[in-house]
């Protein structure tokens, strides 16, 4: 069989294009929104001018993130989210709301901290917590319904700022 006889490659299924987990109906691409905040927090100690970029980071819901993205599968991702397993969707929303709260608290704390070393410490600790929560959000998206040992993602915020 020569190249002319070879079957044409099949187009990827829409769910594959959108990176939507077929079990939960959720897409990992949403976590890119939080990965941006993590990256800025990690850069802040060595690059204090990143503070303005961190200030400009805007909290976004799952659907808002996809609506504002240039992501090819965004409509599919939004529809899948709306029809997703309610338990997984609620758990993802709880974890990402906690992540948003952490970023917002860190920004305020960094802005109010005149000591660069202490600001860097806040940024580093927050990035570490966000990475743990991003892993947890990824587990939820991928159908591995995990939650913190005490059962609530809010506890991470309490431990972080408490």
C-alpha positions, 0 to 999 in steps of 0.5 A: 500500500503506497501513500495514496492508498493510506487512509486519511488520518482521523480527526480527533474527537472534540473531547480529545481536542478540548482535553475533556475527561470523558468521565468527569466532563472537565478539562485540565486546561482551566488549570493554566489560569492558576499556573500563571499565578503560580509562575508569577509568585515563583518569579517574584523573589528574583523579579520584584517587577513581576508584582504588577503582573501579579496584581493584574492576574484576574480571578476567572471561573471555569466558563469565563476562562474558556470564554476568554481564551483562544482555546480551539475547544472552548465551546465544547469545554463549556458545554461539557462543564455544564453537563459534567458530573455535579459532584466533580464540578462542585469539588473542582469549583471548591478547590479553585475558589480556594486557590483564588482566595489564596492568590488574592490574600497573597497579593494583599499581603505582598502589597502590604509588606515593605520587606522584600525578603518577607514578601518573597517568603509569602510568594514562595509559600503561596506558590507551594500551596497553590501547586498542591491545590492544583494537583488536587484540582487535576485529580478531581478533573481526572476522576480521582476525587480527592480532597484534603485530609480534613475534608475541605479545601478552605482548610488550606487557606486557613493553614496558609494565612493562619 
